[in-house]
Amino acid sequence: MRRTLALWLLLFGVYAATVGLDAFAGSDYGGDEPHYLLAAHSIVHDGDVDVTDEYDERAYAAFYPHALAPQGEKTEGRLNEPHGIGFPLLIAPAYALGGAKAVELFLAALAALPVPDRPSDEDGYRRIRGASRLPPRGLAVLRALYLQREAWARAEHRPPFKVLSPETLVALAERQSADPGALAGVPGLSLRLVERYGEGLLAAVRRGLTERLPEPPRGPRPARPVVTAASRQRADALRKWRAEAAEGSGLDPGVLLPQRLIDALALDPPSDLDGLRAVPGLRRWRVEAFGRPILAALHAH
């Protein structure tokens, strides 16, 4: 516990030391960051995510020195940012306490938390919102991007969504282009992220464009058969017969009639020799030598 706390304090100190560094041109924030902060401002001060009045009043001037253009479009008189409400809701309490700098410290504290190793989930890309509408080749690109993000997350000991958002992966998969220009204007992909991950993203896209297409998702597992009292009685009768027959024939009970065949016959008992012959795995020699006593044991009750 002490070692974990010491590691958290060390990482928090490292991350917190970056607070105040310019993202570009005298601004601490770039890309989509000002838009997330503005949505958090609206939640704190208005109780909603309609940022119409925030843009009119230039509320972003407290943390962003340049003109900020809306990314969303007005719908029924409301202007909502297209990135969703989840992240602004997450950072809103910190914003209420201390504005944008408090948000940076809050995120530094989260980033410093130890991330337990997660089992690999190679099919996780299928559950990303928007994946179902992609064509097969786009799905292959999404798979390559998803696996690359997972590798970065493990190497950096960060949650995958803190590396790149799912929306960013889907947008790149929709473009299906390994040209550097395809990274421009992708939602959630700031200039800083392009500089950090751009080459790796393009390499992942190229892999997705050439790798085999994903196989269709596996269907649901078949339902387990219902074992009734009658089927248990039939299984008991078959085991009793098998013990007697094995002693008389000199065959090992497991060779004479394996348990898997006893279970199959007890669950769905055939009524005649033709039905026995149709049971998978019940060889002809068993039917010819023991078919009638097997049927007698099955239908004794």
Number of C-alpha atoms within 10 A of each C-alpha: 6 7 8 11 13 11 15 18 15 13 18 20 15 13 18 18 12 13 15 12 11 12 14 12 10 11 15 19 21 16 17 16 14 19 23 21 23 28 27 30 27 21 22 19 13 13 10 14 23 19 25 17 13 19 17 8 10 14 15 19 15 10 16 21 13 11 10 13 8 15 13 13 12 13 8 6 9 14 19 20 21 12 17 12 16 9 13 22 18 14 23 24 18 20 23 16 12 12 18 25 17 18 22 20 20 18 18 20 17 17 19 21 18 15 14 10 8 9 6 10 9 12 13 11 22 16 10 15 11 15 21 12 11 15 12 16 19 25 24 25 30 29 27 25 29 26 18 17 25 22 14 18 18 15 9 13 16 19 20 17 13 12 15 20 14 21 19 17 26 27 20 23 26 19 15 21 17 19 11 12 8 14 21 11 12 16 19 18 23 19 18 13 13 16 10 11 17 16 13 15 22 20 15 21 27 18 17 24 21 11 13 11 15 16 8 7 8 6 6 6 6 6 6 6 8 8 11 10 9 12 20 14 16 23 22 17 20 25 18 12 18 24 16 12 18 16 11 9 10 9 14 14 18 13 10 17 23 15 15 11 17 21 18 17 21 23 18 12 19 18 12 12 14 11 11 21 18 12 15 9 11 17 13 13 11 16 17 11 10 15 18 15 15 24 20 15 19 24 14 10 9
